[in-house]
Amino acid sequence: MTDTPKKLKILSIITLLLLIIATCMVFWYAPLEAVMGPVQRVFYFHVASTWTGMLGFLVSAVAGVAYLRTRKPVWDVISVSGVEIGLVFTFIGIVSGSIWARPIWNTWWTWDPRLTTTTIMELIYFAYLMLRQGIDEPERRARFGAVYTIIGFISVPLTFLSIRIFRTIHPVIVGNGDPSSAGSFDMTTRMLQTFLFSLFTFTFLFGTLLWHRIRIGKLAEYVSQLKQRLEE
């Protein structure tokens, strides 16, 4: 149980190599955007991080459904893991977005629909972790967590669609959007390739981190069971 599986080791090495390649593509393969300049390169990590965060919340909701159907503790571990990873990468997305926005919007933050819904989504899942800490009984905690992540997932598509539903200054890079939005730009072939490779790399990164976090969660459950046996 304590030894890292060989497949996970290989996956970790592949993920590291992909991250190195993606970083090189961002800084040396993708051309410099004519209007925004070097700060535009934040875009590749910003979108990929936000995508990874939403992927974490999706996995959490699916695991929540699986737990309610099977009552197997492993699904609760997967659900918590997805939320924790999702929170970290959503926060990275918010911070990197602010770095990108500062020279483009002339401010670090504005209550734009996309930024507002992303912040609400982050707070919803942060509250999830806080509320879980107040429930001692494992089965009740897992059941509450499963229901919460399913309902909380409503915030994810709302965040994704916010720039398509509401009037916003946030650019829509993929799909139809307002070309006059601050920060909009047309991607060249190399930009698109770098963008897609970044998404692919961060998806691999998510899978690797999720596997590691699930292993830690299982070890924590095992330690908790040992403590209960000793107390009895």
C-alpha positions in Angstrom: 0.0 0.0 0.0 2.9 2.4 0.8 4.9 1.6 -2.3 4.1 3.8 -5.3 2.7 1.7 -8.2 5.0 1.4 -11.2 2.3 2.7 -13.5 1.9 5.8 -11.4 5.7 6.4 -11.4 5.6 6.1 -15.2 2.6 8.5 -15.4 4.4 11.0 -13.2 7.5 11.0 -15.5 5.4 11.4 -18.6 3.5 14.3 -17.0 6.7 16.0 -16.0 8.0 15.7 -19.6 4.7 17.0 -21.0 4.9 20.0 -18.6 8.5 20.8 -19.8 7.4 20.5 -23.5 4.3 22.7 -22.9 6.4 25.4 -21.1 8.9 25.4 -24.0 6.0 25.7 -26.5 4.5 28.6 -24.6 7.7 30.6 -24.4 9.5 29.6 -27.6 7.1 28.0 -30.1 4.0 30.1 -29.9 4.5 33.5 -31.6 4.3 36.7 -29.6 0.9 38.3 -29.7 1.2 41.7 -31.6 -1.0 43.8 -29.3 -0.7 42.3 -25.8 2.9 41.2 -26.0 4.5 38.8 -23.5 1.7 38.9 -21.0 -0.5 37.0 -23.5 1.6 33.9 -22.8 -0.2 33.7 -19.4 -3.3 32.7 -21.4 -2.1 29.2 -22.0 -1.6 28.4 -18.3 -4.7 30.4 -17.3 -7.1 28.5 -19.4 -5.5 25.1 -18.8 -5.6 25.7 -15.0 -9.2 26.8 -15.1 -10.1 23.7 -17.2 -8.3 21.5 -14.7 -10.2 23.0 -11.8 -13.6 22.4 -13.5 -12.5 18.8 -14.4 -11.8 18.2 -10.7 -15.3 19.4 -9.7 -16.8 17.2 -12.5 -15.0 14.1 -11.1 -16.1 15.0 -7.7 -19.8 15.2 -8.7 -19.5 11.9 -10.6 -17.9 10.3 -7.6 -20.7 11.7 -5.4 -23.3 10.0 -7.6 -21.3 6.7 -7.5 -21.1 6.9 -3.7 -24.9 7.4 -3.3 -25.4 4.3 -5.5 -22.8 2.0 -4.0 -22.0 3.4 -0.5 -18.3 2.5 -1.1 -15.9 4.7 0.9 -13.5 4.9 -2.0 -15.9 7.1 -4.0 -15.9 9.6 -1.1 -12.1 9.6 -1.2 -12.2 10.3 -5.0 -14.8 13.0 -4.5 -12.7 14.9 -1.9 -9.6 14.5 -4.0 -11.4 16.1 -7.0 -12.5 19.0 -4.9 -9.1 19.7 -3.4 -7.4 19.6 -6.8 -10.1 21.6 -8.4 -9.8 24.3 -5.7 -6.0 24.6 -6.2 -6.2 24.9 -10.0 -9.2 27.3 -10.0 -7.2 29.5 -7.6 -4.3 29.4 -10.0 -6.7 30.3 -12.8 -7.9 33.3 -10.9 -4.4 34.5 -10.0 -3.1 34.0 -13.6 -6.2 35.7 -15.0 -5.5 38.8 -12.8 -1.9 38.9 -14.0 -3.2 38.8 -17.6 -5.9 41.4 -16.9 -3.7 44.0 -15.2 -2.1 45.4 -18.4 -5.1 44.7 -20.6 -8.0 45.9 -18.4 -5.8 48.3 -16.3 -7.0 46.6 -13.1 -6.2 43.5 -11.2 -9.9 42.7 -10.6 -13.3 43.7 -11.8 -16.7 42.2 -11.0 -17.1 40.8 -14.5 -19.7 37.9 -14.8 -16.9 35.4 -15.5 -14.7 36.5 -12.6 -17.7 36.7 -10.2 -19.1 33.3 -11.1 -15.6 31.8 -10.8 -15.2 33.3 -7.4 -18.6 32.0 -6.2 -17.7 28.5 -7.6 -14.4 28.6 -5.6 -16.2 29.6 -2.4 -18.8 27.0 -2.8 -16.3 24.2 -2.9 -14.1 25.8 -0.2 -17.3 25.8 2.0 -17.6 22.1 1.2 -14.3 21.3 2.8 -15.1 23.5 5.8 -18.5 21.9 6.4 -17.0 18.3 6.1 -14.7 19.1 9.0 -17.8 19.6 11.2 -19.2 16.1 10.7 -17.5 13.3 12.7 -19.4 10.3 11.6 -17.7 9.0 8.4 -20.8 7.6 6.6 -22.9 10.7 7.3 -20.0 12.9 6.2 -19.6 11.0 3.0 -23.3 11.1 2.3 -23.4 14.9 2.9 -20.4 15.4 0.7 -21.9 13.4 -2.2 -25.1 15.4 -2.2 -23.2 18.7 -1.8 -20.8 18.1 -4.7 -23.7 17.1 -7.0 -25.7 20.3 -6.2 -22.6 22.4 -6.1 -21.6 21.3 -9.6 -24.4 23.6 -10.9 -21.9 26.4 -10.5 -19.5 24.9 -12.9 -21.5 25.1 -16.2 -22.8 28.4 -15.0 -19.2 29.7 -14.8 -18.3 28.2 -18.2 -21.4 29.8 -19.9 -21.3 33.1 -18.1 -19.3 34.8 -20.9 -21.8 33.5 -23.4 -24.9 34.4 -21.4 -24.1 37.7 -19.9 -22.6 40.9 -21.2 -18.9 40.7 -20.3 -15.5 42.2 -21.1 -13.9 38.7 -20.7 -12.9 37.4 -24.1 -14.3 34.2 -25.6 -11.3 32.6 -27.2 -13.0 29.4 -28.4 -16.4 29.8 -30.0 -18.4 32.8 -30.9 -17.7 35.9 -28.7 -17.6 39.6 -28.8 -14.6 40.6 -30.9 -14.4 43.9 -29.1 -13.9 42.3 -25.7 -10.8 43.5 -24.0 -8.1 40.8 -24.4 -9.6 39.2 -27.5 -7.2 37.9 -30.2 -7.2 35.6 -33.1 -5.0 32.5 -32.6 -2.5 31.5 -35.2 -1.9 27.9 -36.0 1.1 27.7 -33.6 -1.0 29.5 -30.9 -3.8 27.0 -31.3 -1.4 24.0 -31.2 0.2 25.4 -28.0 -3.2 26.0 -26.5 -4.4 22.5 -27.2 -1.2 20.9 -26.0 -1.4 22.9 -22.8 -5.0 21.5 -22.2 -3.8 18.0 -22.9 -0.8 18.4 -20.6 -2.9 19.8 -17.7 -5.4 16.9 -18.2 -2.5 14.5 -17.7 -1.4 16.5 -14.7 -4.8 16.3 -13.2 -4.9 12.5 -13.6 -1.5 12.1 -12.0 -2.4 14.3 -9.0 -5.7 12.6 -8.6 -4.1 9.2 -8.5 -1.5 10.4 -5.9 -4.3 12.1 -3.8 -6.5 9.0 -3.8 -3.6 6.9 -2.5 -3.0 9.4 0.3 -6.8 9.4 1.0 -6.8 5.6 1.2 -3.8 5.6 3.5 -5.5 8.2 5.8 -8.6 5.9 5.9 -6.4 3.0 6.8 -4.7 4.9 9.6 -8.1 6.1 10.9 -9.3 2.5 11.1 -6.2 1.4 13.0 -6.8 4.2 15.5 -10.4 3.1 16.0 -9.3 -0.5 16.6 -6.7 0.6 19.1 -9.3 2.7 21.0 -11.6 -0.3 21.2 
